[in-house]
């Protein structure tokens, strides 16, 4: 007799650095629809490790925005309350202190005739044999294994493979100010919270192989990944806080109808919906999307 698969657990993980905009809201909507369409639990996780950019008011504003849209959650977590968990994970990995500045890393890459020149600068390993400037505060880099790691996207069917030493490089797990890096924290949290399905923006797709590499090194299961297109403005540019994307909070406080906002988000996906809809009424549309997807088995924990 086959064991039943584990229940689906999804999540929305905003950074409380400002107000949510329509692009954030669409990703939040799709993450919620995915969790609920599969009868799963849905988590809200505040990724607030970059303390210099965090705004205290953004926590409550985000909660209010999600509640206004009808996107409830079953449990809430805050990364800044989990620092000991990240420290334990780092202690299990092969790391070394790095005192290179970003400018020095770029200069070293440019000075190396054999250095790869992809979309993302790859750290050339300057401090692998010992810190070049030991008097400086040091970040901790992971000594990546000499492996090729492949990621599969369950929504698009795409596969992305990266050879870690030359296409990713030894990346930072803890910054020189003591803050734990996104890639470490997200991997640790997804495993600890039992997340089975990660639906997020397509901008994070290139980082997926390195996160899978960390999962393997820490003996964590790899969730199913689904990357959705980013919402763009009339110029075709990504909606972002720094670009002046309209904040959801302003629409909510200005008396905008929730159903009209949800309709706008749904229509941006090509869904033919009425002018006024609820989040629950959009579930059949996401289920129809999933009907065309060949899902891999949910990982066992």
C-alpha positions in Angstrom: 0.0 0.0 0.0 1.5 3.3 -1.1 1.8 6.0 1.6 -0.3 9.1 0.9 1.7 12.2 -0.2 2.4 14.9 2.4 -0.1 17.8 2.5 0.7 20.8 0.4 2.2 23.8 2.2 2.7 27.0 0.3 3.8 30.5 1.4 4.0 34.1 0.6 7.2 35.7 1.9 7.3 39.5 1.5 10.1 41.8 2.7 8.7 44.5 4.9 10.7 47.3 3.3 7.7 49.3 2.2 4.1 49.0 1.0 3.0 46.1 -1.2 2.4 47.2 -4.8 0.2 45.5 -7.5 3.1 43.3 -8.6 3.5 42.0 -5.1 -0.2 41.5 -4.8 -0.4 39.4 -7.9 2.3 37.1 -6.7 0.6 36.9 -3.3 -2.7 36.1 -5.0 -1.2 33.3 -7.1 0.7 31.8 -4.1 -2.6 31.8 -2.1 -4.6 30.3 -5.0 -2.0 27.6 -5.4 -2.1 26.6 -1.7 -5.9 26.6 -1.6 -6.5 25.0 -5.0 -4.5 22.0 -3.7 -6.2 21.9 -0.4 -3.1 22.9 1.5 -1.9 25.2 4.2 -0.7 28.7 3.4 2.0 30.6 5.4 3.0 34.2 5.7 6.7 34.7 6.3 8.2 38.2 6.8 11.8 38.2 5.4 13.2 41.1 7.5 16.9 40.2 7.8 18.0 43.3 5.9 17.3 45.5 9.0 18.5 48.7 7.4 15.7 48.6 4.8 12.9 47.3 7.1 10.1 49.7 7.9 8.2 48.8 11.1 4.9 50.0 9.8 5.2 47.7 6.7 4.4 44.5 8.8 0.9 45.6 9.7 0.3 47.3 6.4 1.1 44.0 4.6 -1.3 42.1 6.9 -4.0 44.6 6.3 -3.5 44.5 2.5 -3.6 40.7 2.4 -6.7 40.5 4.6 -8.4 43.2 2.4 -7.8 41.0 -0.7 -9.1 38.0 1.1 -5.8 36.2 1.1 -5.7 34.6 4.6 -2.9 32.5 6.0 -2.7 29.7 8.5 0.5 30.6 10.3 2.9 33.6 10.4 6.7 33.7 10.8 9.3 36.4 11.1 12.9 35.7 10.1 14.5 38.1 12.6 13.1 35.8 15.3 14.9 32.8 13.9 18.6 33.8 13.9 19.7 30.9 16.1 18.3 28.5 13.4 20.4 30.1 10.7 23.5 30.0 12.9 23.1 26.2 13.4 22.7 25.7 9.6 25.9 27.7 8.8 27.8 25.7 11.4 27.0 22.6 9.3 28.6 24.0 6.1 32.1 24.5 4.9 32.6 28.2 5.0 35.5 30.7 5.1 35.7 34.4 6.1 35.8 36.9 3.2 36.9 40.5 3.6 36.6 41.5 -0.1 34.4 44.5 -0.9 32.0 44.4 -3.8 34.3 46.7 -5.8 37.3 44.5 -5.1 35.4 41.4 -6.3 34.4 43.1 -9.5 38.0 44.3 -10.0 39.4 40.8 -9.5 36.9 39.4 -12.0 37.9 42.0 -14.6 41.6 41.3 -14.0 41.2 37.6 -14.6 41.4 36.6 -18.2 39.7 33.3 -17.5 36.9 34.7 -15.4 33.4 33.9 -16.5 31.3 36.9 -17.6 27.7 36.0 -17.2 24.7 38.0 -16.0 25.9 37.8 -12.4 29.5 38.4 -11.2 31.0 35.1 -9.9 33.3 35.5 -6.9 36.8 34.4 -8.0 37.8 32.8 -4.6 40.2 35.6 -3.5 39.9 34.7 0.2 39.6 30.9 -0.1 43.1 30.5 1.1 42.8 33.1 3.8 41.4 36.6 4.3 43.3 39.2 2.2 42.5 41.9 4.7 42.0 40.2 8.1 41.6 43.5 9.9 38.3 44.1 8.2 34.9 42.7 9.2 34.4 39.5 7.4 31.5 37.9 5.6 31.1 34.1 5.5 31.1 32.5 2.1 30.1 28.9 1.4 32.8 26.8 -0.2 30.5 25.4 -3.0 31.0 21.8 -4.1 32.3 21.0 -7.6 28.9 19.9 -8.8 26.4 20.7 -11.5 23.0 21.3 -9.9 19.8 21.4 -11.9 16.5 23.0 -11.0 13.1 22.1 -12.5 10.2 24.5 -12.7 6.9 22.6 -12.3 4.9 25.4 -13.9 6.9 26.2 -17.0 8.6 22.8 -17.5 12.0 24.6 -17.7 15.2 23.1 -16.4 18.2 25.2 -15.4 21.5 23.6 -14.7 24.5 25.5 -13.2 28.1 24.3 -12.5 28.5 25.8 -9.1 32.2 26.8 -9.1 32.1 28.8 -12.3 28.5 29.8 -12.7 27.6 30.6 -9.1 30.8 30.8 -7.1 31.3 30.8 -3.3 28.4 32.9 -2.2 27.8 34.8 1.0 25.8 33.1 3.8 26.3 35.8 6.4 27.2 39.4 5.6 30.0 41.3 7.2 27.5 43.1 9.4 26.2 39.8 10.8 23.0 39.6 8.8 22.2 36.2 7.3 21.8 36.0 3.6 18.5 35.5 1.8 19.6 32.2 0.1 20.5 30.6 3.4 17.5 31.8 5.3 14.9 30.9 2.7 16.3 27.3 2.4 16.4 26.8 6.2 12.9 28.3 6.7 11.2 26.3 3.8 12.6 23.1 5.3 11.7 23.9 8.9 8.2 25.0 8.0 7.4 22.0 5.8 7.0 24.0 2.6 6.3 21.7 -0.3 5.5 24.3 -3.0 7.3 27.5 -3.7 5.5 29.9 -6.0 7.4 33.1 -6.5 8.4 35.6 -9.1 10.5 34.7 -12.2 13.3 37.0 -11.1 14.3 34.4 -8.5 14.5 31.5 -11.0 18.3 31.9 -11.7 19.0 31.5 -8.0 17.1 28.2 -7.7 20.1 25.9 -8.4 22.2 27.4 -5.6 19.3 27.0 -3.2 18.9 23.4 -4.2 22.6 22.9 -3.6 22.2 24.2 -0.1 19.2 21.9 0.5 21.3 18.9 -0.5 24.3 20.0 1.7 22.0 20.4 4.7 20.0 17.2 3.8 16.8 19.1 3.4 14.0 18.1 0.9 13.7 20.2 -2.3 10.2 21.7 -2.7 8.4 22.0 -6.0 9.2 25.4 -7.6 6.8 27.4 -9.7 8.0 30.8 -11.1 5.4 33.2 -12.4 6.0 36.2 -14.7 6.5 39.6 -13.0 3.8 42.2 -13.5 5.0 45.1 -15.7 3.9 48.7 -16.4 2.8 50.2 -19.7 6.5 50.4 -20.7 7.0 46.7 -20.1 9.2 47.4 -17.1 8.9 45.4 -13.8 6.7 47.0 -11.2 8.8 47.9 -8.2 8.6 50.1 -5.1 11.6 52.1 -6.1 9.9 52.7 -9.6 6.9 54.3 -8.1 4.5 51.4 -8.5 1.1 52.3 -6.9 1.0 51.0 -3.3 -1.8 48.6 -2.5 -2.2 50.5 0.8 -3.2 53.7 -1.0 -5.9 51.8 -3.0 -7.2 50.2 0.2 -7.3 53.4 2.2 -8.6 55.4 -0.7 -11.8 53.3 -0.8 -11.1 51.2 -3.9 -13.2 48.1 -4.3 -11.4 44.9 -3.5 -13.1 43.0 -6.2 -12.0 45.5 -8.9 -8.4 45.2 -7.8 -8.6 41.4 -7.9 -10.2 41.6 -11.3 -7.3 43.8 -12.6 -4.8 41.3 -11.3 -6.6 38.4 -12.8 -7.0 40.1 -16.2 -3.3 40.8 -16.2 -2.8 37.0 -16.4 -5.1 36.8 -19.4 -8.1 35.4 -17.4 -11.5 36.5 -18.5 -13.2 37.6 -15.3 -16.0 40.0 -14.3 -15.2 43.6 -13.2 -15.7 42.5 -9.6 -14.5 39.1 -8.3 -13.4 37.6 -5.0 -10.2 35.6 -4.4 -12.3 32.4 -4.0 -13.9 32.9 -7.3 -10.5 32.9 -9.0 -9.7 29.3 -7.7 -11.2 27.6 -10.8 -8.9 29.7 -13.1 -5.8 28.6 -11.2 -7.0 25.0 -11.2 -7.4 25.2 -14.9 -3.8 26.4 -15.2 -2.6 23.4 -13.0 -4.6 21.0 -15.1 -2.0 21.5 -17.9 1.0 21.0 -15.7 2.8 17.7 -15.1 3.6 18.0 -11.5 6.5 16.1 -9.9 5.7 14.2 -6.7 5.7 16.3 -3.6 9.0 15.6 -1.7 8.8 13.5 1.4 10.1 15.2 4.6 
